Amino acid sequence: MAKKKTAENIKIIAIRPCEGCHKDYIKILQKNKIYTLYNDYRINEETEAIVYTPSIPAKLFDQDDLSINISAIAGQNGSGKSTLIELLFMAVNNIGYVNGLHEDLELVEELEVELYCLIGDLYKIRVKSNDISLFKYKADNTLNAIPEKTYDLNKLFFTIAINYSLYAYNSSEIRSGQKDWLKGLFHKNDSYQTPLVINPWRNRGDININNENGLVRLRLMANLLRPASTQGFNFRKITDNLTAVKLRLRVNPLKSRQVLYEIPSPNKKEPKKITLADLPKIDKHNILSKINKLYPFKYKKAETERGSAATNYLIGKLVSVAVTYSDYKGKHYYSIDDENFDMERIDEFLTAILDDSSHIAFKIKQTLNFLKYPYLTYEDRDVGIVELSDEIGDIIKNIRGTKPKVEELIPPPIFRVDILLAPESQPETKDFILFQTLSSGERQMIYSISSLIYHLINLDSVTRRGGKVKYTSINIILEEVELYFHPEMQRGFVRKLLDSIRNIELQSIKAINICFITHSPFILSDIPDANVMFLKVENKVSKVVNKEEKTFGANIHDLLADGFFMYNGLVGEFASQKIDESIRFLEHAERKRKFTDKYDRLKEGSKLIEISKVDEQERRVEAKEIEMLYETFAEKNKEEHLKLIKSIGESVLSVKLLEMYSEAFPSNRKDILREQIATLTQEFNQLND
């Protein structure tokens, strides 16, 4: 690997919601409280001077020459973790808005927040609505009271955020009177200029899972098809023992006849479904000729089957984009009433589509490149990933000027594409495993890391041509990334993520900060406690918990046993309830046995005999409880409690309860002892084997 210049450092050290910040943004956080993510930095809340006392290795997470720092925020649900991250997003959004990085960004008003960051040097970034100030710390770590006259966006950081929670980042929940600032972040296509990208894409809080699935599959295929010299073969290693070896392409003729939109039908329950065949007014030849002038793709009116399938899909996709996506729908490039494009503005529409670098235009560009470059035939076939990667690499290398992205050259939607996997030990096997047969947890792991790597590679490739901002410091926010993950996957996630980042051999990106917002002790076991902020709620206020326990390399059971995670014990609440019921049952059974021994038998199903003779202690037992005992001590309940006691996994507790059971029901003692002897004999024999 080629050596780069000495890596810099990036850390989001602390976030401070200030006095003037609207209460709806702060929620349960404390105003003017500095919430510190890296505890080796002590920030004086009055003077803001910083004392740095390193307690962990400075390059603990570094990968070769790439500087990486990892922190985490942990805490109960509702303790303010997500609120802190939303404040960070709002601040970044306003920085983008004030600097005019995208026309769709909206200012978050009544926002006042301060970010304490290490970006090569120590800085405080103050965001007060549309007033952005950058303060640089002096050599003695005291804060310069005078802000920098100007600041270079290239020296700030870009944030990649991933959160698959259904309830996160919902535009519908933005406070009354505030414009929808989230929409501008989700609906932008600015070549990584606005310093934040949030995954997955949402429309007013809704995740279209089919679109998201297609998008992450596209990113995965783009990573698989990148030239090996820039991404390392490891990205084709999908799981611990499976490698992606081929793409199975199947012609998808129905794609060019898909439903483009629906029209409500007043006389029918079902809306009318519109396909391209229902739109004879569209001048297909004219539109394709115009596209060919803007983006030459060797269009000929006399089409082959290959060309016809692709161009029909292309026209249909243009209709679908024009009526579906808000970026285009509001501009009325297509009229549903007229069933046709506005031909006076068609050039404007086509230019906008071809300039669109977002996922909206990917499928159109894939189809155009399929027609332009003869690297794929229109037939069913299995194509080797290495073979196709080499062909795509040659196409990109031989293009002068603006080069297409890899994702614009992957097989277009006129094919159904399956990723074929093979065991590492049998790469030549014909008995392939389909990617979609992997578990949801395995796919989520692959998709999450693929999305991160996809964005990192693209950020690394951005140039400063045309005055573009090129970020070299990256901040990654992984919020509840453990969703869908088996504990073993959680345990290995940090290692897998770091290995993946190392293998892409970033050239321009100098430093990465990763922040986990998590409930998982498996992930925290890979992060030193000096880099973890623990939050809890006291009196409806979010407070930082100062913990003495070490997290890095800590035993997972010890972390779970910590009262911070499981303040009501390690046993499931339902199991605990049922065990408590059995304990109460045995206590009452023992009391009943003693009661019966002392006062002779009770008549079955009747009141107590000679109740007046019961001693003073028993007199205090209320009549209702006594009646309950008669029902509780039915023979079937007695047996059910015994079954439950034998099912308890904690052996000490189970043995103790069996002793209590034997005392309460002496007639069963021999049977219980026989079972225990048989169990111990079996264990003894297994040891001898």
NORZI-V511682 format. One record per pair of residues at least 12 apart in sequence whose C-alpha atoms are under 8 Angstrom apart, sorted by the first residue. I is the first residue (numbers start at 1). J is the second residue. Records with the same first field share a line. If there is no record, write none. Layout:
I=J / J
//
This chain:
1=505
3=65
4=65 / 507
5=65
6=65
7=65 / 66 / 67 / 510 / 511
8=67 / 119 / 120 / 510 / 511
9=67 / 68 / 69 / 118 / 119 / 120 / 473 / 510 / 511 / 512
10=67 / 68 / 69 / 117 / 118 / 119 / 120 / 473 / 474 / 475 / 511 / 512 / 513
11=69 / 117 / 118 / 119 / 513
12=37 / 115 / 116 / 117 / 118 / 475 / 513
13=36 / 37 / 38 / 41 / 115 / 116 / 117 / 118
14=34 / 35 / 36 / 37 / 38 / 115 / 116 / 117
15=34 / 35 / 36 / 84 / 88 / 113 / 114 / 115 / 116
16=31 / 32 / 33 / 34 / 35 / 113 / 114 / 115
17=29 / 30 / 31 / 32 / 33 / 34 / 87 / 112 / 113 / 114
18=31 / 32 / 33 / 112 / 113 / 114
19=31 / 32 / 112
20=110 / 111 / 112
21=110 / 111 / 112 / 113
22=110 / 111 / 112
24=175
25=83 / 87 / 111
26=83 / 84 / 87
27=80 / 83
28=79 / 80 / 540 / 541 / 542
29=80 / 83 / 541 / 542 / 543
30=541 / 542 / 543
32=45
33=45
35=533 / 544
36=533
37=71 / 72 / 73 / 531 / 532 / 533
38=71 / 530 / 531 / 532 / 533
39=530 / 531 / 532 / 533
40=52 / 53 / 54 / 55 / 530 / 531
41=53
47=142 / 143
48=142 / 143
49=141 / 142 / 143
50=141 / 142
51=141
55=530
56=528 / 530
61=498
63=498 / 501 / 502
64=502
66=502 / 509 / 510 / 511 / 512
67=510 / 511 / 512
68=511 / 512 / 513 / 514
69=512 / 513 / 514
70=513 / 514 / 515 / 516 / 527 / 531
71=513 / 514 / 515 / 516 / 527 / 531 / 532
72=515 / 516 / 517 / 518 / 524 / 527 / 531 / 532 / 533
73=515 / 516 / 517 / 518 / 532 / 533 / 534 / 535
74=517 / 518 / 519 / 532 / 533 / 534 / 535
75=518 / 519 / 534 / 535 / 536 / 564 / 565
76=519 / 535 / 536 / 537 / 565
78=537
79=535 / 536 / 537 / 541 / 542 / 543
80=535 / 542
81=517 / 535
82=517
87=113
88=115
89=196
90=108 / 111
91=111 / 113 / 127
92=195 / 196
93=105 / 106 / 107 / 108 / 181 / 185 / 194 / 195 / 196
94=106 / 107 / 108 / 127 / 129 / 130
95=127 / 130 / 132
96=194 / 195
97=130
98=130 / 131 / 132
101=190 / 193 / 194
102=188 / 190 / 193 / 194
104=184 / 185 / 187 / 188
105=181 / 183 / 184 / 185
106=179 / 180 / 181 / 184
107=129 / 130 / 179 / 181
108=129 / 178 / 179 / 181
109=129 / 130 / 178
110=128 / 129
111=127 / 128 / 129
112=126 / 127 / 128 / 129
113=126 / 127 / 128
114=126 / 127
119=155 / 156 / 157 / 473
121=136 / 137
122=136 / 137 / 141
123=135 / 136 / 137
124=136 / 137
133=147 / 148
134=147 / 148 / 151
135=147 / 148
136=148
153=469 / 471
154=469 / 470 / 471 / 472
155=471 / 472 / 473
156=471 / 473
157=195 / 471 / 472 / 473 / 474 / 475
158=194 / 195 / 196 / 471 / 473 / 474 / 475
159=195 / 196 / 197 / 474 / 475 / 476 / 477
160=196 / 197 / 198 / 199 / 452 / 455 / 474 / 475 / 476 / 477
161=196 / 197 / 198 / 199 / 476 / 477 / 478 / 479
162=198 / 199 / 200 / 448 / 477 / 478 / 479 / 481
163=198 / 199 / 200 / 478 / 479 / 480 / 481
164=199 / 200 / 479 / 480 / 481 / 483
165=480
166=205 / 206 / 207
167=205
168=205
169=182 / 205
170=182 / 202 / 204 / 205 / 206
171=183 / 203 / 204 / 205
172=204 / 205
183=203 / 204
185=197 / 198
186=198 / 201 / 202 / 203
187=327
188=358
189=356 / 357 / 358
190=357
191=357 / 462
192=459 / 462
193=468 / 469 / 470
200=212
215=359
216=447 / 450 / 451
217=447
218=407 / 410
219=407 / 450 / 451 / 454
220=446 / 447 / 450 / 451 / 454
221=407 / 410
222=406 / 407 / 410 / 454
223=235 / 450 / 453 / 454
224=236 / 244 / 385 / 389
225=385 / 386 / 388 / 389 / 392 / 406 / 410
226=389 / 393 / 406
227=389 / 390 / 393
230=504 / 505
231=503 / 504 / 505
232=503 / 504
234=500 / 503
235=500
238=421 / 446
239=442
241=423 / 424 / 425
242=421 / 422 / 423 / 424
243=421 / 422 / 423 / 424 / 427
244=385 / 419 / 420 / 421 / 422
245=384 / 385 / 386 / 419 / 420 / 421 / 422 / 427
246=382 / 383 / 384 / 385 / 419 / 420 / 421
247=382 / 383 / 384 / 385 / 417 / 418 / 419 / 420
248=380 / 381 / 382 / 383 / 416 / 417 / 418 / 419 / 420
249=379 / 380 / 381 / 382 / 383 / 415 / 416 / 417 / 418
250=379 / 380 / 381 / 415 / 416 / 417
251=378 / 379 / 380 / 414 / 415 / 416
252=413 / 414 / 415 / 416
253=309 / 414
255=313 / 413 / 414
256=276 / 309 / 310 / 312 / 313 / 316 / 414
257=275 / 276 / 277 / 312 / 313
258=275 / 276 / 316
259=273 / 274 / 275 / 276
260=273 / 274 / 275 / 276 / 316 / 317 / 319 / 320
261=273 / 274 / 275 / 320 / 323
262=274
275=316
276=312 / 315 / 316
279=339 / 340
281=339 / 340
282=339 / 340 / 341
284=315
285=301
287=346
288=311
290=347
291=350
294=351
295=354
296=372
297=368 / 369 / 371 / 372 / 373
298=371 / 372
299=371
306=377 / 378
307=371
309=414
310=367 / 371 / 414
311=367
313=414
314=364 / 367 / 368
317=364
318=364
319=334 / 341
321=360
322=334
333=345 / 346 / 349
362=407 / 408
363=408 / 412 / 413
365=408 / 409
366=407 / 408 / 409 / 410 / 411 / 412
367=411 / 412 / 413
369=408 / 409
370=409 / 411 / 412
373=395
375=388 / 391 / 392
376=411
392=406 / 409
418=434 / 435 / 436
419=434 / 435 / 436
420=432 / 433 / 434 / 435
421=433 / 434 / 435
440=484
441=484 / 485 / 486
442=485
444=484 / 485
445=485 / 489
449=497 / 500
453=500 / 501 / 504
457=504 / 506
459=471 / 509
460=472 / 506 / 507 / 508 / 509
461=508
471=509
472=508 / 509 / 510 / 511
473=509 / 510 / 511 / 512 / 513
474=509 / 511 / 512 / 513
475=512 / 513 / 514 / 515
476=512 / 513 / 514 / 515
477=514 / 515 / 516 / 517
478=514 / 515 / 516 / 517
479=516 / 517 / 518
480=516 / 517 / 518 / 519
481=516 / 517 / 518
482=518 / 520
487=522
490=520 / 522 / 523
491=522 / 523 / 525
493=523
494=523 / 526
521=556 / 559 / 560
522=556
524=551 / 552
525=551 / 552 / 553 / 554 / 555 / 556
526=551 / 552 / 553
527=551 / 552 / 553
528=550 / 551 / 552
529=549 / 550 / 551 / 552
533=545
534=546 / 547
579=644 / 645
582=641 / 645
583=657
585=632
586=660 / 661 / 664
587=664
588=629
589=633 / 664 / 665
590=663 / 664 / 665
593=664 / 665
599=614
605=630
607=627
642=658 / 661
645=657 / 658
646=658
658=672
//
